[in-house]
Amino acid sequence: MIHNELILTISKQFGKVKTIWGFLVFILFVIFFSWLADSLIEIVKISIGGKFWILMMVFISLSLSFTFIIFYSKFYSLNIKNINVNFLPIISIVFVIGFAFGFYFFKNDRDFLVYFFQFYTSSNFFFMVWVLIKDLDLNLKFSVKEVGNDQMKFRGLIIFLSVLNDKLLEKIKEIKSIDDIVPQDRIPWEMQLRIIDKFSKNLQFIYIIGSDNYRSQKGSYYQIDDFIQILKNLGYENLIIQKHDEPIDFENLEINIRSLESAYNFLRNQKLRPNEILIDITGGQKIQSAAGAFCGLAYDRYFCYISTNNKDNVRIYDVVPLDS
């Protein structure tokens, strides 16, 4: 358990480090973070011991360096995509001047000169990074494609099952056809049943995720058998239906995403391709819609939604993040 949590934590924090350059930048951040902390502690310690002028000299050196960098960035509209060859020489000159300034004052104290070098270097590094990224447009962009109902042949469907109260559950158990559902009853399962009916020609597998008990309310996980029986009553007895291994907290986004990945793993083990699996984000609550949309962002994955305003049309989306 601890081993798995460690892997999850590391992957969350450093999952984007996939190139040698990214790894080198990560190492630089680690080094400069440690330098900044260690050197700042020593500088403050020495200053408290009676050498406040040392702290003042460090402050002046950094102020001059930061002033030069800000001045340059304002006049040349500095950003990641507009780094010209003049930038690095300017920064190098500023750094050398600042370090020479510090060396002149601290040359007789080698230990403190090391602390100054560490603090000055790491501070400049982080300040320069801030100048580089502060004006970047980091908004994500997406390619959104709506797919027609007849364009894809989905063999697997993943659904979040909404919970029904006892009254609605008894009503839906009596239906012999989807059209028997009275619109005024607003039975949430109607939408899932219509999606299943829409793709019944090719559909082979349904993976059902249900909620756990909440306070005094019974969770939908414990109504999955009722849902399966209704499918059989409607003539879908040949479908292979897999229940998630346990009820989940519908309010926890991370758990919902993990359950979807478990569903994908199960369906992939049944020899289904990613583009043969459809996530329904109609059921459950807003958290389930968000989880389904997030998981649907991976390449060749699709999610769907059916509106109460047009129950005959299943809206299928293929959404892919674009490289910035």
Contacts in CASP RR format, 6 or more apart in sequence:
PFRMAT RR
TARGET T0000
AUTHOR 0000-0000-0000
METHOD contacts of the structure
MODEL  1
MIHNELILTISKQFGKVKTIWGFLVFILFVIFFSWLADSLIEIVKISIGG
KFWILMMVFISLSLSFTFIIFYSKFYSLNIKNINVNFLPIISIVFVIGFA
FGFYFFKNDRDFLVYFFQFYTSSNFFFMVWVLIKDLDLNLKFSVKEVGND
QMKFRGLIIFLSVLNDKLLEKIKEIKSIDDIVPQDRIPWEMQLRIIDKFS
KNLQFIYIIGSDNYRSQKGSYYQIDDFIQILKNLGYENLIIQKHDEPIDF
ENLEINIRSLESAYNFLRNQKLRPNEILIDITGGQKIQSAAGAFCGLAYD
RYFCYISTNNKDNVRIYDVVPLDS
14 26 0 8 1.000
17 23 0 8 1.000
17 26 0 8 1.000
28 125 0 8 1.000
31 122 0 8 1.000
32 121 0 8 1.000
32 122 0 8 1.000
32 125 0 8 1.000
32 126 0 8 1.000
33 122 0 8 1.000
35 118 0 8 1.000
35 119 0 8 1.000
35 121 0 8 1.000
35 122 0 8 1.000
36 118 0 8 1.000
36 119 0 8 1.000
36 122 0 8 1.000
36 123 0 8 1.000
36 126 0 8 1.000
38 115 0 8 1.000
38 118 0 8 1.000
39 115 0 8 1.000
39 116 0 8 1.000
39 118 0 8 1.000
39 119 0 8 1.000
39 122 0 8 1.000
40 119 0 8 1.000
42 112 0 8 1.000
42 115 0 8 1.000
43 54 0 8 1.000
43 55 0 8 1.000
43 58 0 8 1.000
43 112 0 8 1.000
43 115 0 8 1.000
43 116 0 8 1.000
43 119 0 8 1.000
44 55 0 8 1.000
46 54 0 8 1.000
46 112 0 8 1.000
46 115 0 8 1.000
47 54 0 8 1.000
47 55 0 8 1.000
54 105 0 8 1.000
54 106 0 8 1.000
54 112 0 8 1.000
57 101 0 8 1.000
57 102 0 8 1.000
57 105 0 8 1.000
57 106 0 8 1.000
58 102 0 8 1.000
58 116 0 8 1.000
58 119 0 8 1.000
58 120 0 8 1.000
60 101 0 8 1.000
61 98 0 8 1.000
61 99 0 8 1.000
61 101 0 8 1.000
61 102 0 8 1.000
61 116 0 8 1.000
61 120 0 8 1.000
62 120 0 8 1.000
62 123 0 8 1.000
62 124 0 8 1.000
64 94 0 8 1.000
64 97 0 8 1.000
64 98 0 8 1.000
64 101 0 8 1.000
65 94 0 8 1.000
65 95 0 8 1.000
65 97 0 8 1.000
65 98 0 8 1.000
65 120 0 8 1.000
65 123 0 8 1.000
65 124 0 8 1.000
65 127 0 8 1.000
66 127 0 8 1.000
68 90 0 8 1.000
68 94 0 8 1.000
69 91 0 8 1.000
69 94 0 8 1.000
69 124 0 8 1.000
69 127 0 8 1.000
69 128 0 8 1.000
69 131 0 8 1.000
70 131 0 8 1.000
72 78 0 8 1.000
72 87 0 8 1.000
72 90 0 8 1.000
73 131 0 8 1.000
76 82 0 8 1.000
76 84 0 8 1.000
76 86 0 8 1.000
76 87 0 8 1.000
78 87 0 8 1.000
78 131 0 8 1.000
78 132 0 8 1.000
79 132 0 8 1.000
79 135 0 8 1.000
79 136 0 8 1.000
80 132 0 8 1.000
80 133 0 8 1.000
80 136 0 8 1.000
83 132 0 8 1.000
91 124 0 8 1.000
91 128 0 8 1.000
95 121 0 8 1.000
95 124 0 8 1.000
98 120 0 8 1.000
99 117 0 8 1.000
99 120 0 8 1.000
102 113 0 8 1.000
102 116 0 8 1.000
102 120 0 8 1.000
103 113 0 8 1.000
106 112 0 8 1.000
106 113 0 8 1.000
106 116 0 8 1.000
107 113 0 8 1.000
137 324 0 8 1.000
138 324 0 8 1.000
140 321 0 8 1.000
140 322 0 8 1.000
140 324 0 8 1.000
141 321 0 8 1.000
141 322 0 8 1.000
141 324 0 8 1.000
142 297 0 8 1.000
142 319 0 8 1.000
142 320 0 8 1.000
142 321 0 8 1.000
142 322 0 8 1.000
143 319 0 8 1.000
143 320 0 8 1.000
143 321 0 8 1.000
143 322 0 8 1.000
144 317 0 8 1.000
144 318 0 8 1.000
144 319 0 8 1.000
145 317 0 8 1.000
145 318 0 8 1.000
145 319 0 8 1.000
146 315 0 8 1.000
146 316 0 8 1.000
146 317 0 8 1.000
146 318 0 8 1.000
147 302 0 8 1.000
147 316 0 8 1.000
147 317 0 8 1.000
147 318 0 8 1.000
148 316 0 8 1.000
149 198 0 8 1.000
149 313 0 8 1.000
149 314 0 8 1.000
149 316 0 8 1.000
152 275 0 8 1.000
152 276 0 8 1.000
152 278 0 8 1.000
152 302 0 8 1.000
152 316 0 8 1.000
153 202 0 8 1.000
153 276 0 8 1.000
154 199 0 8 1.000
154 202 0 8 1.000
154 203 0 8 1.000
154 276 0 8 1.000
154 277 0 8 1.000
154 278 0 8 1.000
154 302 0 8 1.000
155 202 0 8 1.000
155 203 0 8 1.000
155 204 0 8 1.000
155 205 0 8 1.000
155 272 0 8 1.000
155 276 0 8 1.000
155 277 0 8 1.000
156 203 0 8 1.000
156 204 0 8 1.000
156 205 0 8 1.000
156 206 0 8 1.000
156 207 0 8 1.000
156 267 0 8 1.000
156 272 0 8 1.000
156 276 0 8 1.000
156 277 0 8 1.000
156 278 0 8 1.000
157 195 0 8 1.000
157 196 0 8 1.000
157 199 0 8 1.000
157 203 0 8 1.000
157 205 0 8 1.000
157 206 0 8 1.000
157 207 0 8 1.000
157 277 0 8 1.000
157 278 0 8 1.000
157 280 0 8 1.000
158 206 0 8 1.000
158 207 0 8 1.000
158 209 0 8 1.000
158 260 0 8 1.000
158 263 0 8 1.000
158 264 0 8 1.000
158 267 0 8 1.000
158 277 0 8 1.000
158 278 0 8 1.000
158 279 0 8 1.000
158 280 0 8 1.000
159 192 0 8 1.000
159 195 0 8 1.000
159 206 0 8 1.000
159 207 0 8 1.000
159 208 0 8 1.000
159 209 0 8 1.000
159 280 0 8 1.000
159 283 0 8 1.000
160 209 0 8 1.000
160 210 0 8 1.000
160 250 0 8 1.000
160 256 0 8 1.000
160 280 0 8 1.000
160 281 0 8 1.000
160 283 0 8 1.000
160 284 0 8 1.000
160 288 0 8 1.000
161 189 0 8 1.000
161 192 0 8 1.000
161 208 0 8 1.000
161 209 0 8 1.000
161 210 0 8 1.000
161 211 0 8 1.000
161 220 0 8 1.000
161 221 0 8 1.000
161 223 0 8 1.000
161 224 0 8 1.000
161 227 0 8 1.000
161 283 0 8 1.000
161 284 0 8 1.000
162 188 0 8 1.000
162 189 0 8 1.000
162 220 0 8 1.000
162 283 0 8 1.000
162 284 0 8 1.000
163 211 0 8 1.000
163 217 0 8 1.000
163 218 0 8 1.000
163 219 0 8 1.000
163 220 0 8 1.000
163 223 0 8 1.000
164 172 0 8 1.000
164 187 0 8 1.000
164 188 0 8 1.000
164 189 0 8 1.000
164 220 0 8 1.000
164 223 0 8 1.000
168 185 0 8 1.000
168 187 0 8 1.000
169 223 0 8 1.000
169 226 0 8 1.000
171 182 0 8 1.000
171 185 0 8 1.000
171 187 0 8 1.000
172 181 0 8 1.000
172 187 0 8 1.000
172 189 0 8 1.000
172 190 0 8 1.000
172 230 0 8 1.000
173 226 0 8 1.000
173 229 0 8 1.000
173 230 0 8 1.000
173 233 0 8 1.000
174 180 0 8 1.000
175 181 0 8 1.000
175 230 0 8 1.000
175 233 0 8 1.000
175 234 0 8 1.000
176 233 0 8 1.000
176 234 0 8 1.000
177 234 0 8 1.000
178 190 0 8 1.000
178 193 0 8 1.000
178 194 0 8 1.000
178 197 0 8 1.000
178 234 0 8 1.000
181 187 0 8 1.000
181 190 0 8 1.000
181 193 0 8 1.000
188 283 0 8 1.000
188 284 0 8 1.000
189 227 0 8 1.000
189 230 0 8 1.000
190 311 0 8 1.000
191 280 0 8 1.000
191 282 0 8 1.000
191 283 0 8 1.000
191 306 0 8 1.000
191 308 0 8 1.000
191 311 0 8 1.000
192 227 0 8 1.000
192 280 0 8 1.000
192 282 0 8 1.000
192 283 0 8 1.000
193 230 0 8 1.000
193 231 0 8 1.000
193 234 0 8 1.000
194 306 0 8 1.000
194 311 0 8 1.000
194 312 0 8 1.000
194 314 0 8 1.000
195 280 0 8 1.000
195 282 0 8 1.000
195 304 0 8 1.000
195 306 0 8 1.000
195 314 0 8 1.000
196 203 0 8 1.000
196 206 0 8 1.000
196 231 0 8 1.000
196 236 0 8 1.000
196 239 0 8 1.000
197 234 0 8 1.000
198 314 0 8 1.000
199 278 0 8 1.000
199 314 0 8 1.000
200 236 0 8 1.000
203 239 0 8 1.000
204 239 0 8 1.000
204 240 0 8 1.000
204 270 0 8 1.000
205 239 0 8 1.000
205 240 0 8 1.000
205 241 0 8 1.000
205 242 0 8 1.000
205 267 0 8 1.000
205 270 0 8 1.000
205 272 0 8 1.000
206 231 0 8 1.000
206 239 0 8 1.000
206 240 0 8 1.000
206 241 0 8 1.000
206 242 0 8 1.000
207 241 0 8 1.000
207 242 0 8 1.000
207 244 0 8 1.000
207 263 0 8 1.000
207 266 0 8 1.000
207 267 0 8 1.000
208 224 0 8 1.000
208 227 0 8 1.000
208 241 0 8 1.000
208 242 0 8 1.000
208 243 0 8 1.000
208 244 0 8 1.000
209 244 0 8 1.000
209 248 0 8 1.000
209 256 0 8 1.000
209 259 0 8 1.000
209 260 0 8 1.000
209 263 0 8 1.000
210 219 0 8 1.000
210 220 0 8 1.000
210 221 0 8 1.000
210 224 0 8 1.000
210 244 0 8 1.000
210 247 0 8 1.000
210 248 0 8 1.000
210 250 0 8 1.000
211 219 0 8 1.000
211 220 0 8 1.000
211 221 0 8 1.000
211 247 0 8 1.000
211 248 0 8 1.000
211 249 0 8 1.000
211 250 0 8 1.000
211 284 0 8 1.000
212 219 0 8 1.000
212 221 0 8 1.000
212 247 0 8 1.000
212 248 0 8 1.000
212 249 0 8 1.000
212 250 0 8 1.000
213 219 0 8 1.000
213 222 0 8 1.000
213 247 0 8 1.000
214 250 0 8 1.000
219 247 0 8 1.000
220 284 0 8 1.000
221 243 0 8 1.000
221 244 0 8 1.000
221 246 0 8 1.000
221 247 0 8 1.000
221 248 0 8 1.000
222 247 0 8 1.000
224 243 0 8 1.000
228 241 0 8 1.000
231 237 0 8 1.000
231 239 0 8 1.000
231 241 0 8 1.000
240 270 0 8 1.000
242 263 0 8 1.000
242 266 0 8 1.000
244 259 0 8 1.000
244 262 0 8 1.000
244 263 0 8 1.000
245 262 0 8 1.000
248 255 0 8 1.000
248 256 0 8 1.000
248 259 0 8 1.000
249 255 0 8 1.000
250 256 0 8 1.000
250 284 0 8 1.000
250 285 0 8 1.000
250 287 0 8 1.000
250 288 0 8 1.000
251 285 0 8 1.000
251 287 0 8 1.000
252 287 0 8 1.000
253 287 0 8 1.000
253 290 0 8 1.000
253 291 0 8 1.000
256 287 0 8 1.000
256 288 0 8 1.000
256 290 0 8 1.000
256 291 0 8 1.000
256 292 0 8 1.000
257 291 0 8 1.000
257 292 0 8 1.000
257 294 0 8 1.000
257 295 0 8 1.000
259 291 0 8 1.000
260 279 0 8 1.000
260 291 0 8 1.000
260 292 0 8 1.000
260 295 0 8 1.000
261 295 0 8 1.000
264 274 0 8 1.000
264 277 0 8 1.000
264 295 0 8 1.000
267 277 0 8 1.000
268 274 0 8 1.000
268 277 0 8 1.000
273 300 0 8 1.000
274 298 0 8 1.000
274 299 0 8 1.000
274 300 0 8 1.000
274 301 0 8 1.000
275 300 0 8 1.000
275 301 0 8 1.000
275 302 0 8 1.000
277 301 0 8 1.000
277 302 0 8 1.000
278 302 0 8 1.000
278 303 0 8 1.000
278 304 0 8 1.000
278 316 0 8 1.000
279 292 0 8 1.000
279 295 0 8 1.000
279 296 0 8 1.000
279 301 0 8 1.000
279 302 0 8 1.000
279 303 0 8 1.000
279 304 0 8 1.000
280 303 0 8 1.000
280 304 0 8 1.000
280 305 0 8 1.000
280 306 0 8 1.000
281 288 0 8 1.000
281 289 0 8 1.000
281 292 0 8 1.000
281 293 0 8 1.000
281 303 0 8 1.000
281 304 0 8 1.000
281 305 0 8 1.000
282 289 0 8 1.000
282 304 0 8 1.000
282 305 0 8 1.000
282 306 0 8 1.000
283 289 0 8 1.000
289 305 0 8 1.000
292 303 0 8 1.000
293 303 0 8 1.000
293 319 0 8 1.000
295 301 0 8 1.000
295 303 0 8 1.000
296 302 0 8 1.000
296 303 0 8 1.000
296 319 0 8 1.000
297 319 0 8 1.000
297 320 0 8 1.000
297 321 0 8 1.000
299 320 0 8 1.000
301 318 0 8 1.000
302 316 0 8 1.000
302 317 0 8 1.000
302 318 0 8 1.000
303 316 0 8 1.000
303 317 0 8 1.000
303 319 0 8 1.000
304 314 0 8 1.000
304 315 0 8 1.000
304 316 0 8 1.000
304 317 0 8 1.000
305 314 0 8 1.000
305 315 0 8 1.000
305 317 0 8 1.000
306 313 0 8 1.000
306 314 0 8 1.000
306 315 0 8 1.000
307 313 0 8 1.000
307 315 0 8 1.000
END
